[in-house]
Amino acid sequence: MMNEHLILTAVVTGIALLLFLILKLRIHAFLSLLISSIVVGLIAGMGPDRIIGTVQSGMGGTLGYVATVVGLGAIFGAILEHSGGARVIASHLLERFGIRKAPLALSITGFIIAIPVFFEVGFILMVPMLYALQKRTGRSLLFYAIPLLSGLAVTHAFIPPTPGPIAVADIIGADLGSVIMIGILAGIPTTLVSGLFFGKFIGNRIYAPVPEAVQDQSSESTLSSGFSLVLWLIAVPIVLILCNTLLNSEVSGMENTGVASLFALIGHPFSALIIANLLAWYFLGIRKGVSRKDLQKISNKSLAPAGIIILITGAGGVFKQVLIDTGAGEILANSLSDLGVPILLFAFIMAALVRIVQGSATVAMITAAGLVAPVIDTAFSSLEMACMVIAVASGASIFSHLNDSGFWLVSQYLGLDEKQTFRSWTMMTTLLALTGLASVGFISLWV
């Protein structure tokens, strides 16, 4: 074992360097994570050959899984987005719930559509519907926007196959089906508190009309897909993954049966998302008259943002591997034990600190996962590992402010000044994070 003080110094220096490179020098997170990982290895006393080997194993071990799942998820979401699926869900739920319960309908809409569609895309797709509701009722935009934003943000952070929880789950070694289950359980109360309850509270205190610049924007759109079809397509990969997890667990007593073996294949995230893509390709594309050439263009376009997430996640895997190979993980675990800090709380705090300082939730999740992975007890159950993922996701969602693109997106589309955005959006993300931590902390007592 290398010198403990030297290793801890290396870790602190690496994190400080990472933040300096991203914040001050504006170097891309992918490159910054790689540079910081190499510096940690050098300070800790690793030789050049060993550092390069660690970079290769960390990157390769992470990307083999994450690249496939994120890529497949991006294509699936793009086809769903092109079909108008998000508005189909919103229109159906608003019709079913009525205007009085529109915030609840929007909260559920956000919770559902963020599964296949990126947060920013889901919000922009739904903005015309928010404008229409504000004009019709005269209530503040925040009364409707906060429940939608909360539903979108919770699912985007908590529930695979969105990129964030996929990346964290892979880095710390959590089962994706277990993460989905814990994410849903923790996500429901989190959405209620930060979305419905806070949305009503802040909507009665800040009046936000439709911005003048978009007064003439139409909320009408051509909806080419049915609600049941869209909901079914979104549910397919989630149900297959959950069935695989449940059938192949010791609790089910079916782990060695033919049915369990079948779902081990079709319920693996790779297979489940391939099946979902083929179904979406046919039902939302070919059957609706979309040409194969257009579907290919949609798929190609979707992989551009996915590629960035994949590379950052791979660099996060390198950071984790450096911490493991230097022995920093074991030292951190012993330090936490001596201080009496629960690992769940440590995961939340690390993600929250990185999030507040540099703004990106994705970078915060991946950095925190790298720090947490080496200190996790190998005796943890799959559900306990899933709780760790949600703790990281909660911390990475906290206190969105001026250095986060989401802050400005919400401010621009809702016509809010900075103070109003702090009081509404920033407070919502903070409530989301704290409620998420409390929820997963409670769940962890029972798993």
C-alpha positions as semicolon CSV with decimal commas, in nm:
position;residue;x (nm);y (nm);z (nm)
1;M;0,000;0,000;0,000
2;M;0,130;0,343;-0,095
3;N;0,164;0,619;0,165
4;E;-0,187;0,705;0,286
5;H;-0,126;1,078;0,324
6;L;0,025;1,096;-0,022
7;I;-0,271;0,913;-0,173
8;L;-0,528;1,137;-0,002
9;T;-0,330;1,440;-0,119
10;A;-0,340;1,298;-0,471
11;V;-0,720;1,256;-0,459
12;V;-0,782;1,609;-0,326
13;T;-0,541;1,754;-0,584
14;G;-0,710;1,556;-0,861
15;I;-1,058;1,686;-0,772
16;A;-0,930;2,045;-0,739
17;L;-0,754;2,016;-1,074
18;L;-1,068;1,874;-1,236
19;L;-1,276;2,170;-1,121
20;F;-1,004;2,419;-1,222
21;L;-0,978;2,274;-1,572
22;I;-1,355;2,278;-1,625
23;L;-1,440;2,609;-1,457
24;K;-1,138;2,829;-1,517
25;L;-0,977;2,696;-1,833
26;R;-1,306;2,575;-1,988
27;I;-1,151;2,245;-2,096
28;H;-1,408;1,979;-2,188
29;A;-1,507;1,744;-1,904
30;F;-1,387;1,438;-2,099
31;L;-1,034;1,571;-2,132
32;S;-1,038;1,721;-1,780
33;L;-1,130;1,387;-1,622
34;L;-0,852;1,207;-1,808
35;I;-0,590;1,469;-1,712
36;S;-0,701;1,464;-1,347
37;S;-0,690;1,085;-1,337
38;I;-0,332;1,078;-1,469
39;V;-0,224;1,347;-1,220
40;V;-0,374;1,148;-0,930
41;G;-0,181;0,842;-1,044
42;L;0,147;1,036;-1,074
43;I;0,118;1,202;-0,732
44;A;0,022;0,870;-0,572
45;G;0,340;0,713;-0,710
46;M;0,207;0,497;-0,994
47;G;0,451;0,426;-1,276
48;P;0,383;0,542;-1,634
49;D;0,306;0,191;-1,763
50;R;0,064;0,126;-1,481
51;I;-0,112;0,460;-1,533
52;I;-0,163;0,392;-1,904
53;G;-0,289;0,040;-1,824
54;T;-0,534;0,187;-1,572
55;V;-0,662;0,440;-1,828
56;Q;-0,719;0,163;-2,082
57;S;-0,893;-0,074;-1,840
58;G;-1,106;0,202;-1,686
59;M;-1,219;0,335;-2,022
60;G;-1,273;-0,004;-2,184
61;G;-1,449;-0,159;-1,888
62;T;-1,697;0,128;-1,871
63;L;-1,768;0,193;-2,239
64;G;-1,836;-0,170;-2,329
65;Y;-2,166;-0,140;-2,144
66;V;-2,251;0,230;-2,129
67;A;-2,188;0,307;-2,497
68;T;-2,430;0,036;-2,607
69;V;-2,711;0,126;-2,365
70;V;-2,686;0,505;-2,406
71;G;-2,665;0,474;-2,786
72;L;-2,970;0,249;-2,808
73;G;-3,161;0,471;-2,565
74;A;-3,080;0,784;-2,767
75;I;-3,211;0,634;-3,091
76;F;-3,528;0,509;-2,922
77;G;-3,593;0,851;-2,769
78;A;-3,534;1,033;-3,097
79;I;-3,789;0,821;-3,285
80;L;-4,041;0,872;-3,003
81;E;-3,976;1,247;-3,007
82;H;-4,020;1,266;-3,387
83;S;-4,354;1,088;-3,363
84;G;-4,498;1,347;-3,124
85;G;-4,517;1,092;-2,844
86;A;-4,455;1,341;-2,563
87;R;-4,750;1,559;-2,662
88;V;-4,969;1,252;-2,712
89;I;-4,911;1,152;-2,350
90;A;-4,966;1,506;-2,222
91;S;-5,283;1,561;-2,426
92;H;-5,434;1,232;-2,312
93;L;-5,356;1,289;-1,944
94;L;-5,481;1,648;-1,949
95;E;-5,804;1,534;-2,111
96;R;-5,842;1,255;-1,854
97;F;-5,756;1,464;-1,545
98;G;-5,912;1,794;-1,653
99;I;-5,788;2,151;-1,608
100;R;-5,825;2,147;-1,227
101;K;-5,580;1,860;-1,199
102;A;-5,354;1,974;-1,482
103;P;-5,046;2,000;-1,253
104;L;-5,082;1,632;-1,162
105;A;-5,123;1,539;-1,528
106;L;-4,814;1,738;-1,621
107;S;-4,615;1,583;-1,337
108;I;-4,704;1,234;-1,459
109;T;-4,629;1,340;-1,817
110;G;-4,282;1,459;-1,720
111;F;-4,220;1,141;-1,522
112;I;-4,307;0,925;-1,825
113;I;-4,158;1,113;-2,120
114;A;-3,817;1,170;-1,957
115;I;-3,759;0,793;-1,969
116;P;-3,687;0,792;-2,345
117;V;-3,632;1,166;-2,409
118;F;-3,358;1,397;-2,274
119;F;-3,469;1,648;-2,008
120;E;-3,413;1,957;-2,224
121;V;-3,591;1,809;-2,524
122;G;-3,889;1,700;-2,313
123;F;-3,926;2,047;-2,164
124;I;-3,903;2,228;-2,498
125;L;-4,157;1,990;-2,652
126;M;-4,402;2,064;-2,371
127;V;-4,358;2,442;-2,349
128;P;-4,640;2,522;-2,600
129;M;-4,881;2,322;-2,384
130;L;-4,773;2,519;-2,076
131;Y;-4,838;2,844;-2,263
132;A;-5,183;2,726;-2,370
133;L;-5,277;2,633;-2,012
134;Q;-5,159;2,969;-1,876
135;K;-5,361;3,161;-2,136
136;R;-5,669;2,950;-2,071
137;T;-5,666;2,974;-1,690
138;G;-5,477;3,297;-1,623
139;R;-5,270;3,127;-1,354
140;S;-4,894;3,162;-1,325
141;L;-4,686;2,954;-1,568
142;L;-4,501;2,819;-1,264
143;F;-4,820;2,653;-1,141
144;Y;-4,793;2,419;-1,441
145;A;-4,422;2,433;-1,524
146;I;-4,280;2,326;-1,186
147;P;-4,474;1,995;-1,173
148;L;-4,365;1,918;-1,531
149;L;-4,003;2,014;-1,463
150;S;-3,994;1,807;-1,146
151;G;-4,130;1,499;-1,323
152;L;-3,877;1,543;-1,601
153;A;-3,584;1,605;-1,365
154;V;-3,663;1,316;-1,129
155;T;-3,692;1,057;-1,404
156;H;-3,391;1,195;-1,592
157;A;-3,178;1,157;-1,278
158;F;-3,329;0,848;-1,114
159;I;-3,464;0,604;-1,370
160;P;-3,273;0,419;-1,646
161;P;-3,243;0,404;-1,942
162;T;-3,159;0,775;-1,907
163;P;-2,780;0,827;-1,933
164;G;-2,707;0,955;-1,580
165;P;-2,823;0,656;-1,374
166;I;-2,690;0,416;-1,640
167;A;-2,343;0,569;-1,605
168;V;-2,347;0,566;-1,224
169;A;-2,486;0,213;-1,210
170;D;-2,210;0,085;-1,436
171;I;-1,931;0,266;-1,252
172;I;-2,033;0,138;-0,908
173;G;-2,156;-0,201;-1,035
174;A;-2,531;-0,177;-0,964
175;D;-2,796;-0,389;-1,137
176;L;-3,006;-0,176;-1,373
177;G;-3,335;-0,347;-1,288
178;S;-3,280;-0,278;-0,918
179;V;-3,198;0,086;-0,999
180;I;-3,527;0,117;-1,190
181;M;-3,723;-0,021;-0,894
182;I;-3,554;0,200;-0,633
183;G;-3,564;0,497;-0,869
184;I;-3,941;0,468;-0,910
185;L;-3,999;0,417;-0,536
186;A;-3,786;0,719;-0,445
187;G;-3,903;0,922;-0,744
188;I;-4,275;0,924;-0,663
189;P;-4,254;1,109;-0,327
190;T;-3,977;1,329;-0,466
191;T;-4,197;1,439;-0,756
192;L;-4,492;1,502;-0,526
193;V;-4,293;1,723;-0,288
194;S;-4,074;1,916;-0,534
195;G;-4,330;1,927;-0,815
196;L;-4,692;1,925;-0,708
197;F;-4,665;2,073;-0,358
198;F;-4,392;2,326;-0,430
199;G;-4,544;2,412;-0,771
200;K;-4,869;2,516;-0,604
201;F;-4,679;2,709;-0,337
202;I;-4,453;2,907;-0,570
203;G;-4,721;2,945;-0,838
204;N;-4,931;3,144;-0,588
205;R;-4,635;3,370;-0,502
206;I;-4,475;3,446;-0,838
207;Y;-4,702;3,538;-1,127
208;A;-4,540;3,444;-1,456
209;P;-4,749;3,503;-1,771
210;V;-4,660;3,376;-2,117
211;P;-4,354;3,577;-2,232
212;E;-4,445;3,854;-2,478
213;A;-4,196;3,724;-2,733
214;V;-4,395;3,404;-2,773
215;Q;-4,750;3,531;-2,733
216;D;-4,840;3,414;-3,083
217;Q;-4,678;3,073;-3,055
218;S;-4,925;2,801;-3,144
219;S;-4,972;2,504;-2,919
220;E;-5,125;2,295;-3,191
221;S;-4,933;2,001;-3,331
222;T;-4,995;1,701;-3,548
223;L;-5,023;1,400;-3,322
224;S;-4,966;1,089;-3,525
225;S;-4,951;0,828;-3,249
226;G;-5,197;0,687;-2,998
227;F;-5,151;0,715;-2,622
228;S;-5,166;0,340;-2,559
229;L;-4,910;0,269;-2,831
230;V;-4,661;0,528;-2,701
231;L;-4,703;0,417;-2,339
232;W;-4,663;0,052;-2,442
233;L;-4,343;0,124;-2,634
234;I;-4,191;0,313;-2,339
235;A;-4,291;0,032;-2,102
236;V;-4,144;-0,253;-2,309
237;P;-3,772;-0,212;-2,219
238;I;-3,847;-0,126;-1,855
239;V;-4,074;-0,428;-1,806
240;L;-3,826;-0,664;-1,976
241;I;-3,538;-0,538;-1,760
242;L;-3,746;-0,564;-1,441
243;C;-3,861;-0,918;-1,528
244;N;-3,501;-1,021;-1,581
245;T;-3,399;-0,880;-1,243
246;L;-3,691;-1,036;-1,056
247;L;-3,683;-1,380;-1,222
248;N;-3,307;-1,418;-1,182
249;S;-3,302;-1,315;-0,816
250;E;-3,278;-1,568;-0,533
251;V;-3,605;-1,438;-0,390
252;S;-3,803;-1,558;-0,694
253;G;-3,679;-1,917;-0,670
254;M;-3,681;-1,931;-1,052
255;E;-3,321;-1,831;-1,127
256;N;-3,232;-2,165;-1,290
257;T;-3,550;-2,217;-1,492
258;G;-3,598;-2,187;-1,867
259;V;-3,815;-1,876;-1,825
260;A;-3,543;-1,706;-1,622
261;S;-3,286;-1,796;-1,888
262;L;-3,509;-1,652;-2,160
263;F;-3,546;-1,322;-1,972
264;A;-3,174;-1,318;-1,897
265;L;-3,137;-1,273;-2,272
266;I;-3,434;-1,055;-2,373
267;G;-3,438;-0,868;-2,041
268;H;-3,075;-0,760;-2,056
269;P;-3,062;-0,383;-2,124
270;F;-2,892;-0,447;-2,459
271;S;-3,165;-0,682;-2,584
272;A;-3,453;-0,491;-2,422
273;L;-3,353;-0,167;-2,593
274;I;-3,290;-0,337;-2,927
275;I;-3,643;-0,482;-2,911
276;A;-3,785;-0,140;-2,815
277;N;-3,601;0,024;-3,106
278;L;-3,730;-0,230;-3,358
279;L;-4,087;-0,185;-3,232
280;A;-4,056;0,197;-3,243
281;W;-3,895;0,180;-3,587
282;Y;-4,196;-0,011;-3,719
283;F;-4,496;0,128;-3,526
284;L;-4,385;0,494;-3,508
285;G;-4,194;0,496;-3,836
286;I;-4,269;0,255;-4,118
287;R;-4,635;0,210;-4,025
288;K;-4,683;0,589;-4,002
289;G;-4,534;0,644;-4,347
290;V;-4,190;0,764;-4,237
291;S;-3,931;0,655;-4,491
292;R;-3,639;0,435;-4,393
293;K;-3,405;0,711;-4,507
294;D;-3,568;0,960;-4,269
295;L;-3,554;0,709;-3,984
296;Q;-3,184;0,664;-4,049
297;K;-3,132;1,043;-4,039
298;I;-3,322;1,062;-3,708
299;S;-3,107;0,785;-3,564
300;N;-2,781;0,941;-3,683
301;K;-2,872;1,281;-3,541
302;S;-2,958;1,132;-3,200
303;L;-2,611;0,983;-3,155
304;A;-2,430;1,320;-3,151
305;P;-2,531;1,423;-2,794
306;A;-2,513;1,060;-2,683
307;G;-2,149;1,042;-2,794
308;I;-2,051;1,324;-2,558
309;I;-2,217;1,152;-2,261
310;I;-2,053;0,821;-2,351
311;L;-1,702;0,972;-2,360
312;I;-1,747;1,161;-2,032
313;T;-1,874;0,843;-1,868
314;G;-1,573;0,651;-1,998
315;A;-1,339;0,913;-1,849
316;G;-1,531;0,879;-1,522
317;G;-1,458;0,507;-1,535
318;V;-1,087;0,590;-1,568
319;F;-1,107;0,817;-1,261
320;K;-1,270;0,537;-1,063
321;Q;-1,008;0,285;-1,173
322;V;-0,723;0,515;-1,069
323;L;-0,875;0,546;-0,721
324;I;-0,901;0,168;-0,696
325;D;-0,551;0,096;-0,826
326;T;-0,386;0,352;-0,599
327;G;-0,567;0,215;-0,294
328;A;-0,749;0,547;-0,239
329;G;-1,084;0,370;-0,219
330;E;-0,981;0,158;0,076
331;I;-0,835;0,460;0,255
332;L;-1,154;0,663;0,198
333;A;-1,365;0,374;0,324
334;N;-1,160;0,349;0,644
335;S;-1,176;0,726;0,694
336;L;-1,554;0,728;0,652
337;S;-1,585;0,441;0,899
338;D;-1,369;0,624;1,155
339;L;-1,574;0,943;1,117
340;G;-1,905;0,755;1,130
341;V;-2,025;0,899;0,796
342;P;-2,276;0,669;0,620
343;I;-2,168;0,586;0,265
344;L;-2,512;0,691;0,135
345;L;-2,463;1,041;0,279
346;F;-2,103;1,054;0,152
347;A;-2,226;0,974;-0,201
348;F;-2,487;1,251;-0,182
349;I;-2,244;1,512;-0,046
350;M;-1,974;1,441;-0,305
351;A;-2,220;1,468;-0,593
352;A;-2,376;1,783;-0,445
353;L;-2,042;1,959;-0,401
354;V;-1,930;1,892;-0,758
355;R;-2,273;1,990;-0,891
356;I;-2,283;2,324;-0,707
357;V;-1,927;2,417;-0,802
358;Q;-1,928;2,328;-1,172
359;G;-2,295;2,307;-1,271
360;S;-2,321;1,990;-1,480
361;A;-2,531;1,716;-1,320
362;T;-2,377;1,456;-1,551
363;V;-2,020;1,545;-1,452
364;A;-2,125;1,554;-1,084
365;M;-2,282;1,208;-1,104
366;I;-1,985;1,052;-1,283
367;T;-1,724;1,216;-1,058
368;A;-1,910;1,116;-0,741
369;A;-1,960;0,762;-0,872
370;G;-1,585;0,736;-0,925
371;L;-1,524;0,843;-0,567
372;V;-1,792;0,617;-0,421
373;A;-1,725;0,296;-0,619
374;P;-1,401;0,203;-0,441
375;V;-1,551;0,246;-0,091
376;I;-1,861;0,029;-0,145
377;D;-1,870;-0,292;0,058
378;T;-1,867;-0,597;-0,169
379;A;-2,129;-0,752;0,059
380;F;-2,388;-0,492;-0,046
381;S;-2,703;-0,638;-0,202
382;S;-2,824;-0,529;-0,544
383;L;-3,092;-0,311;-0,384
384;E;-2,838;-0,144;-0,154
385;M;-2,622;-0,071;-0,459
386;A;-2,926;0,078;-0,632
387;C;-2,983;0,305;-0,331
388;M;-2,628;0,432;-0,377
389;V;-2,706;0,524;-0,738
390;I;-3,012;0,726;-0,634
391;A;-2,816;0,898;-0,355
392;V;-2,558;1,010;-0,612
393;A;-2,834;1,117;-0,853
394;S;-3,005;1,318;-0,577
395;G;-2,686;1,503;-0,487
396;A;-2,613;1,578;-0,851
397;S;-2,957;1,740;-0,890
398;I;-2,920;1,997;-0,611
399;F;-2,919;2,376;-0,636
400;S;-2,914;2,442;-1,010
401;H;-2,792;2,800;-1,049
402;L;-2,605;3,037;-1,283
403;N;-2,345;2,782;-1,398
404;D;-2,607;2,529;-1,512
405;S;-2,757;2,545;-1,861
406;G;-3,088;2,421;-1,720
407;F;-3,118;2,740;-1,513
408;W;-3,105;2,957;-1,825
409;L;-3,329;2,725;-2,026
410;V;-3,606;2,754;-1,767
411;S;-3,549;3,128;-1,725
412;Q;-3,571;3,192;-2,099
413;Y;-3,877;2,982;-2,180
414;L;-4,078;3,091;-1,875
415;G;-3,982;3,459;-1,903
416;L;-3,834;3,477;-1,551
417;D;-3,560;3,706;-1,424
418;E;-3,267;3,560;-1,227
419;K;-3,424;3,623;-0,886
420;Q;-3,750;3,455;-0,986
421;T;-3,560;3,159;-1,135
422;F;-3,367;3,117;-0,809
423;R;-3,689;3,124;-0,607
424;S;-3,864;2,872;-0,833
425;W;-3,634;2,645;-1,036
426;T;-3,331;2,649;-0,802
427;M;-3,548;2,586;-0,497
428;M;-3,727;2,304;-0,682
429;T;-3,399;2,126;-0,763
430;T;-3,287;2,164;-0,401
431;L;-3,613;2,020;-0,270
432;L;-3,584;1,742;-0,526
433;A;-3,234;1,652;-0,406
434;L;-3,318;1,658;-0,034
435;T;-3,645;1,466;-0,077
436;G;-3,467;1,213;-0,298
437;L;-3,202;1,160;-0,029
438;A;-3,464;1,127;0,244
439;S;-3,668;0,883;0,034
440;V;-3,375;0,659;-0,057
441;G;-3,247;0,678;0,301
442;F;-3,582;0,546;0,422
443;I;-3,587;0,276;0,156
444;S;-3,233;0,168;0,249
445;L;-3,353;0,086;0,600
446;W;-3,573;-0,188;0,453
447;V;-3,341;-0,338;0,192
